[in-house]
Amino acid sequence: MSTIKTPDQRLRVFVSSTLQELAPERAAARRAIETMRLSPILFELGARPHPPQDLYRAYLEQSQIFVGIYWQSYGWKGPGMSISGLEDEYQLAADKPKLLYIKTPAPDRQDTLDALLDRIRNDEGLSYKQFIEPDELQQLIENDLALLLTEHFESVHLPTENEKNQRRNAASLPTRLDSFVGREVELLELSQILANGSDRLITMTGPGGIGKTRLALEAARRANDTYEDGIYYVPLSSVTQPEVVIPTIVQALDVKGSTVDPLIALMGFLSDRHLLLVLDNFEQVLPASTDIARLAEACPNLTLVITSRSTLNLRAEREYQVVAMNVPETDELEGLARSDAIRLFVDRATAINQDFTLSSSNAKAIAEICRQLDGLPLALELAAARTRLLGPDAMLDRLHHSLNLLTSGSRDVPQRHQTLRSAIDWSYKLLSKPEQTLFTRMAAFQGGCTLEAAEAVCNPRGDLDLLELMTSLLEKSLIKHELRSGEPRFSMLKTIWEYANELLNEGGDNDLIRSAHSDFFLTLISAAHDGLRSAGQVAWLGRLERDCDNLRTALRWCLDHDQAEAVAEAGWTLWLFWWLNAHLAEGKQLMDETLERGGLSGVGLAKARAVKGCMAFWQGDYPDALPLLAAALESFHEHHDLAGVALCQLPLGFVEGTTGSPEATRERLEQSVASFKQVHDEWGTALAMNALCWTAVALDLGVGDEVFEEALARAEKLGTELDVGMALRNLGTRRADEGHNDEAKGLLVKALRRLWRGYVHGGSSYTLEALAEIAAKEGNPDLAVRLFAATDAIREKMNSRIVPMFVPRFEDFLNGLRSEMGAGFELAWDAGRRLSMNDAVGLALAWADGKRSDAISVEAGLRNGRTSTLT
C-alpha cells in the first residue's frame, strides 16, 4: 500500500457511490471527512459541463484516499463502457488507500454489484464494513480515517525502544505532598474498572471540592504497574479554549517530529502504546470531547481517566460519580473512626496543630461539623485549617455561614480551591445564563424536590427549558439525583446550596420564586388532606416526610408575609402527619406562632387552637392542651363546625378518662362518633370508634364486642394502615383480657405489622405493650420487660408520653414483673431501653412466631414489614 506524504494542503478524500439512492450517506461522508479537517471530493452528475467520465477521473487522480459506499445499484454504464462508473472509479483508485462500506439490508441488490463486492473481498484481499444508518456510517468513516492517517503519515516520529523505556520510567504524576485519607471503597472500584480494561474512557464527575483530582491521581498511582508505557497526568485548569486541549496533551507527552494536525500526530504517537492518560479539569473545554472520542477510538491500548464537573456525553464514556466522604452516623467516640470525613478532618487538623486530638469532649462537635459540611473534602480541609484559631465547638457555632468561614487554605493549591466560595464560583461562571437562572432558583428548596416541584417553582413564567437545563446541571455536578420511593428527587450539597441561596436572596426574582415555592407546597398540603385519610395514607406520609423541610419553609414564608390563616388551614391537614411521624414539637411551635401573629378568622383561630392542643396532648402537656381544646370546641360549636367539634372531643375524652368519670368519657367519645357520622366523615367515624374501643380497653367502659368489630370493619373498608392497625390492636387486647391469648397474639401481630409498616410509631408502641402483657402472662418476664422498656425509651425520643388512662394498667404489670424478677428486672429494663424501635418490633414479632427470644433477628421478624429504624 502506498504511503501518504504530508502535503502543504489538506488531503483530498474521493467518495465513490451512486448518487440518488445514497444521497443521505454521501452527506454523512462529507460531514465525517470535514470533521477530520480533510477535503471531501464528491462527483455530482450535471454539476459541471465536462463529460462525466473525464470529470470523475480528474477528481480521482487529484485525491489521496478512496472511500467507496455501496448499496443496491451497480450504477450507470457510460457510452462505450463495459463496466459502470462505480466499478471504473474503484479500478482507477489503484493503490490508493481504500475504505469501503456496504449498506444493509439490501433486498434488491443487483447481481452485477454482488459480483463487484465478491471481487473486492476475494480477489483484491480487501474487506469492507457494513452499516445501516447514515449516522453510523459517519462514525465509521471518522474512526477509520483517523486510524488510516496514523498508519500512513511518514512524518510522525515512531520512538525507539530506548525512548519507550525512558517514557515508561518518567514520573509524570505530581508528587503527593500530604497523606491520602480514606476512599478505600472508591479506590477498589476504580482499580477493578481499570484492571478490567473494557472501559477505556472513564469520566470522574462531581462538584468542585469533592476530591476528584486526588482520587484520580491515587487510583493512577496504584495502577502504575498495569500500564506498560506508563501513566501521564495533564492538568487542564488553565486551558480555556477547546482547540488548545490536544496541543496541550501533545506538549505534555513531548510528541516530537510532527508537522501534521496535532490530533493526528497524537493518534500516531499513542496508536501502539499501552498507556493511562489522566486529564484533569475538563469542564471548561467540553467541546474538545469530540477529539477525545476520536483519540480513544484510534488508540485501542489507551485508557483515559478524565476529571470533570460535567460528563462528556460520549458513547464510549463510563461515568464514575465521586460522592462526598461518608459522615459519622453516631457521636460516640469509638464509632467515629469508621467515617472518612472524620479521619480527613483530624488528619488535616493534626498537621496544622500537633496538639489537636479527637477526644470525648470534642467528638460530638467534630461529628456535627462533618455533617454540616456534607463530607465535602475541600470544605473539611478548609475547616481543619481554622483549628489554628477556633476549637470545634466555636467552629460549629459559625458554620451557619460556612462559606464565609471557609476562606483559608494553602497557597500552593489552585486559587479556585483556596476558598470554598471560589471553588463553587468557578463552576457557576462556566454556566450559561439559563443554567445560572435555574441553579439560583433551585435554592428555594430545602432538602431537595421532585421534577414537578422544580417546574412549578423555578419556571413560573414558563421561559426555561427546565428538563434540558436540569439535565445539564446534573451533568455538571451542581445538583445531585437520587430515587426516593421510586421517585426521582434533585438536591444540592449544603455548601453549594448556601452559595445559590445567597444569589437568590440578592436577585430580582427572589420574592417571585419564594412565593411560587410556598404556593406549590400549600397546594400539596391541601391535596394531602384526603390522601392522609385514605388507602393511600402510607404513600402520603412518605411524600410529606420527604418534603418536610420544604413544608416548613413554605409555612414560614406564609407567617412572614401575613398569611397566618393559610398556616392554620395547613395545620388542620398536617396534624395527622405531625402526630403519626413524630413531629409533635414542630407542629405545636408552628401553631403557637400562628396564634401569636393574629389576624385569624373565627374558624381559623379554632383550628390553630385545636391543632396546638392536640400536639400538646400527645406530648403529655395537659395543662396547655386542655384550655386550648376547650376553647376550640366552644368556637367550633359557635360556627356549627361539626368536624371540628368531633375532633376536639377525642383528646378531651382521653383526658377525662383519667381525671373524670368513665361515664363522662364514654359520653364524650360517643358524641365524637355521632358528630363524624352526621357530617358523613367515614375516616373520622372510624377514628372515633377506635378511640372509644381503646379507651374501653383501659377503663372497662362496658363497650360490647360488636363495637370493636364494627370499628375493624369500617377501618378495613377505608384501608388506612393507621385505622386498621388500631382496630386490630384494640380487638387483640380485648381478646387477651378475655384469656384468648393465641387469638390475641394473631390479631396483635397483624396490628403491629400494619402500624409499623404505616409509620405509626405511637400506635406501634401501645401494640408492643399489649404483646408484652401476653408475654408476662405466658411466663416470659424478661421479654415483657424489654418490650416495656423499649417503648418507654422510644416515647422519650419522640417527646411523647403514655396516655394517662393507661398508666395504672402498665404500672400494675411492671410492678408484678419487678417483684417476680428481682435484680433481673433492672438488667432487662436497661437492655430494653437500648433497643431501637425496629429491633423491638422484630423481637416481638419473632417471639409471637414462636422463635426463641435469644436467637431473634430483626430480619426474621420484619420479613413482610418495615425495615427502617427510629433511633
PEFEN-V695970 format. One line per field, one symbol per residue. phi: phi as a letter, one per 40 degrees, with the letter a starting at -180 (. if undefined). A space follows every 10 residues. Layout:
BEGIN
phi: ???
END
This chain:
BEGIN
phi: .cbcccccbc cbbcbbaccc cbdccccccd ccccdcgbbc bbcbdgcbcc ddccccccdc ccbbbbbbbb bbcchcccdg bcbcdccccc cccfccdbbb bbcbcbcbcc cccdcccccc ccccgcbbbc abbdcccdcc cdcccccccc cbcccccccc cccdcccccc cccccccacc bggccccccc ccccccgcbb bbbcbicdgc gccdcccccc dcbdccbdbg bbbbcbcccb bdccccdccd cccfcbgbbc ddcccccccc dbbcabbbbb gcccbddccc ccccccccbc bcbbbbbaca ccfbcccbcb ccbccccccb ccdccccccc ccccdccccc ccbcccacbc cbdcccccdc cdcfgcdccc ccccccccbb cdcccccccc bcccccbbac ccbddcbcbc cccccdcccc ccdcccccdc cccccbggac cdccccccbc cgcbcccccc dcccccgcbb bacbfgbcbb abcdcccccc ccccccccbd cccccccccc ccccccccdc ccbbccdccc ccccccbdcc ccccccdccc bfbccccccc ccccdccccc bgbccccccc cccccccggc cccccccccc cccccccccg ccdccccccc cccccccccf ccccdccccc ccccccccbb cdcccccccc ccdccccccf cccccccccc ccccccccbf cgccdccdcc ccccccccgc ddcccccccc ccccccccgc cccccccccc ccccccccgc cccccccdcc ccccdcccgb cccdcdcdcc ccccccccfb bccdccddcc cccccccccc cgcccccccc cccccccccc cccccccccg ccccbcbccc cbdbbcbcbb b
END
